[in-house]
Amino acid sequence: MDSSEKRIEVENEFKRLETIERQLKNRMIFIGTWPVSNPNIFYRAISIFDIICIILLGIMVMRFASANISNINLMVRGFSLGGSFFTIAFKIGLFVFHKETALELKVILRKYQTELLAHKKFKYLVLENFGGFRRVITLLDIFVFLGCLMYSLTPIVMMIIRVQKHGQPVKYLLPTPALYPWKIPPGGLLYIITYICETYIIWCMYPVTAGMDPMFAYFIYQITSQLRVMSYQMKNLPSAEDLNDFIRKWMMKFLVMKKCCDNLQKIYGPLILWQVITNSTVICTILFQILQGGASAVQIILVLGHCAGKIMQTYTYAWAGSQLTTESQALTESVYFSDWMGPDRRIFRKSILLILTQPALQVTAAGWVTVSLDLFTMTLNTAVSYFFLLQTFEEQQS
């Protein structure tokens, strides 16, 4: 690839970066979680309204699960979807609670990223690894969008199939298996209002899962971009007279990136731990529903889409965490192999030894386990364990 083709590719990747950032911003604004300074009352009310609506529907779905506790198939169906609703509400509430930390993180990383993108030498390094992050974010977006679309349209599709193929009277269905404390007359005004409300809440899952979850990966991308440039700078040291000033600025930047990782862990740490537990449970219950048999093709596609979204969601966090650890370890190697043993470099040498004592940057799930691909494997293994436990309960019932 010659220089002109490389320059065109960099510009195209930069446009994709802007598109991804704009999409994440718009989705999070829709649910009131995009960090802004001095938000107005209306913007604050958006997140509160969504949390209340999601929790209420989650309670109604859990009522369905508890009412069918003797039927494991129906119980796990309600439990998996109800758990997803509570997880969405927890995400929004956690982000709103840490809005100041999220704003600080966004402003700092945006500032450093803008500075590097304005530098021709560093622009390529910043965009070098964005393709991987973009593909992961796009895949998650597709799975979540299709999942929400299927949940909102499946009742309509099943009603049409029932009438056209079987010639039976219309059985009015709702997007979720919620059990309300009041009766909903089929096809009436209350049914239409309930259908619209449930559809709205289901689509609230889209900006949360395809906005707040990829935002974690995007923050990681911004941090790893800085680490990559810092590695390049350490491999290409300035002249001896500028060395002390260089290492001072370099260490200050490293401390800022370390603080950003701490802020990221503060916001997302409890959430990741919660999702490891709930996602493994939801994946387990979905697999259990499929293997029970008796479900229609539409229902199987629906639960498989839900399962794929949960798996991709977990993978996004795990993959991004691994990228941070890998890039941090590469930074430590570049520091170690730099020319720090040269003559007249006493201050520089002391700084290097101090840097080498620092642990690799990483994010942990509430201080419990490091966010990496091992976490993804652990989630799937836990889901399989839960699945065999459910099968045991079913055998005891029968």
URZIWO-V763005 format. One record per backbone hydrogen bond with DSSP energy under -0.5 kcal/mol. NH is the residue of the N-H (numbers start at 0). CO is the residue of the C=O. Records with the same first field share a line. If there is no record, write none. Layout:
NH = CO + CO
This chain:
5 = 1
6 = 2
7 = 3
8 = 4
9 = 5
10 = 6
11 = 7
12 = 8
13 = 9
14 = 10
15 = 11
16 = 12
17 = 13
18 = 14
19 = 15
20 = 16
21 = 17
22 = 18
23 = 19
24 = 20
25 = 21
26 = 22
27 = 23
28 = 24
29 = 25
30 = 26
31 = 28
32 = 27
33 = 27
43 = 39
44 = 40
45 = 41
46 = 42
47 = 43
48 = 44
49 = 45
50 = 46
51 = 47
52 = 48
53 = 49
54 = 50
55 = 51
56 = 52
57 = 53
58 = 54
59 = 55
60 = 56
61 = 57
62 = 58
63 = 59
64 = 60
65 = 61
66 = 62
67 = 63
68 = 65
70 = 67
71 = 69
74 = 67 + 70
75 = 71
76 = 72
77 = 73
78 = 74
79 = 75
80 = 76
81 = 77
82 = 78
83 = 79
84 = 80
85 = 81
86 = 82
87 = 83
88 = 84
89 = 85
90 = 86
91 = 87
92 = 88
93 = 89
94 = 90
95 = 91
96 = 92
97 = 93
98 = 95
101 = 97
102 = 98
103 = 99
104 = 100
105 = 101
106 = 102
107 = 103
108 = 104
109 = 105
110 = 106
111 = 107
112 = 108
113 = 109
114 = 110
115 = 111
116 = 112
117 = 113
118 = 115
119 = 117
122 = 118
123 = 119
125 = 121
126 = 122
127 = 123
129 = 126
131 = 128
132 = 128
133 = 129
134 = 130
135 = 131
136 = 132
137 = 133
138 = 134
139 = 135
140 = 136
141 = 137
142 = 138
143 = 139
144 = 140
145 = 141
146 = 142
147 = 143
148 = 144
149 = 145
150 = 146
151 = 147
152 = 148
153 = 149
156 = 152
157 = 153
158 = 154
159 = 155
160 = 156
161 = 157
162 = 158
163 = 159
164 = 160
165 = 160 + 161
166 = 162
167 = 161
171 = 169
177 = 175
178 = 59
179 = 177
184 = 182
187 = 184
191 = 187
192 = 188
193 = 189
194 = 190
195 = 191
196 = 192
197 = 193
198 = 194
199 = 195
200 = 196
201 = 197
202 = 198
203 = 199
204 = 200 + 201
206 = 202
207 = 203
208 = 204
209 = 205
211 = 206 + 207
212 = 207
214 = 210
215 = 211 + 212
216 = 212
217 = 213
218 = 214
219 = 215
220 = 216
221 = 217
222 = 218
223 = 219
224 = 220
225 = 221
226 = 222
227 = 223
228 = 224
229 = 225
230 = 226
231 = 227
232 = 228
233 = 229
234 = 230
235 = 231
241 = 238
242 = 239
245 = 241
246 = 242
247 = 243
248 = 244
249 = 245
250 = 246
251 = 247
252 = 248
253 = 249
254 = 250
255 = 251
256 = 252
257 = 253
258 = 254
259 = 255
260 = 256
261 = 257
262 = 258
263 = 259
264 = 260
265 = 261
266 = 262
267 = 263
268 = 264
271 = 267
272 = 268
273 = 269
274 = 270
275 = 271
276 = 272
277 = 273
278 = 274
279 = 275
280 = 276
281 = 277
282 = 278
283 = 279
284 = 280
285 = 281
286 = 282
287 = 283
288 = 284
289 = 285
290 = 286
291 = 287
292 = 288 + 289
299 = 295
300 = 296
301 = 297
302 = 298
303 = 299
304 = 300
305 = 301
306 = 302
307 = 303
308 = 304
309 = 305
310 = 306
311 = 307
312 = 308
313 = 309
314 = 310
315 = 311
316 = 312
317 = 313
318 = 314
319 = 315
320 = 316
321 = 317
322 = 318
323 = 319
324 = 320
325 = 321
326 = 322
327 = 323
328 = 324
329 = 325
330 = 326
331 = 327
332 = 328
333 = 329
334 = 330
335 = 331
336 = 332
337 = 334
339 = 337
344 = 341
348 = 344
349 = 345
350 = 346
351 = 347
352 = 348
353 = 349
354 = 350
355 = 351
356 = 352
357 = 354
364 = 368
365 = 363
367 = 364
370 = 362
371 = 369
374 = 371
375 = 371
376 = 372
377 = 373
378 = 374
379 = 375
380 = 376
381 = 377
382 = 378
383 = 379
384 = 380
385 = 381
386 = 382
387 = 383
388 = 384
389 = 385
390 = 386
391 = 387
392 = 388
393 = 389
394 = 390
395 = 391
396 = 392
397 = 393
